[in-house]
Amino acid sequence: MTKEQAKGAVQTTVLLFVFLTVLAGTLGPMQSAVNGQLGKHVGDGHLASVISFGTGLILMLIVVFTNRNWRSSYLALPGQMRRGVVPWPNFFAGICGSAVVLSEGISAGILGVATFQTSLISGMVISGILCDRLGVGVEHKEPLSLPRILGALMAIGATVLVVSPNFQAPHMIGLAVLPFVAGLLAGWQPAGNSTIGKVAGSMIVSVTWNFTVGFLILGSVYVIRLITGHAEFMLPDAWWMYLGGPLGLISIGLMALLVRKTGLLLLALASTAGQLIGSIVIDLAIPQLGGHVYTVTVLGALTALIASGIAMIPSKKPEVTA
């Protein structure tokens, strides 16, 4: 095989895995659609998030407790948190994930998957820029360059675009703020999970701990609501409404495998493209979900994707973190 043929084979392989990453990215909007409909069915977005996190946690505990090393690492985490092995906020990265799932249960079924995902991703873009600037979870601080500032402004613009059809309905704008705020929190979550993964020696253990924290937080607040008479417990009859948690786990697993072939930059861009394309396709293909796709919805999704790409441009002179 000549050098040109070998190079072509490598490029073809990369393109294939980029395509697979785009497909894997569509699992995000699928999860949002499921949790959104679950929230509408049970009439309580909070309960929907508890059910989603609960199913994911059960599956992860089954996986972790069948392996002696993973089980030991998982059970050791509470003690490591008390001893301050790493800064304690890292142990609560699961709160960020719970915020995303909670916002799905409350708003995705009303906003539509495309509007929800665009608002969520826009928040994550801004959060990623801020985390890079402050040196959170990265080896080098990234100064606020013109492209990054432009990316942040475009992310805000993307959110305004997708929400613009609802300017006459203040409650809809309020719902769109939920995924945006959740995205701001979720931008830091990978750093916290990565730190716990290093302490535990396994990202599988880290993900399980993430689900544990999220479920305990959401579940505790829900129990308080039940006791005080501000909630009613019910479970959905449709089996597919329990798939929110498993879809999230499959997405995490696929991304962990695909990143080895694509690298972080391509993975982030391709998965973001998959999320945005998938969300629009879902809203168009299943109008029964209640999501309306306007021209500004598509423009907003494209703007969010471009903003993600611009925000990933590294600065020329990164600052070393302390």
Secondary structure, DSSP 8 states (H G I E B T S, - for coil): --HHHHHHHHHHHHHHHHHHHHHHHTHHHHHHHHHHHHHHHHT-HHHHHHHHHHHHHHHHHHHHHTSHHHHHHHHHHHHHHHTTSS-GGGGGTHHHHHHHHHHIIIIIHHH-HHHHHHHHHHHHHHHHHHHHHHTSSSSEE----HHHHHHHHHHHHHHHHHHGGGTT-HHHHHHHHHHHHHHHHHTTHHHHHHHHHHHHT-HHHHHHHHHHHHHHHHHHHHHHHHHTTS------S-GGGG-HHHHHHHHHHHHHHHHHHH-HHHHHHHHHHHHHHHHHHHHHH-GGG-----HHHHHHHHHHHHHHHHHTS--SS-EE--
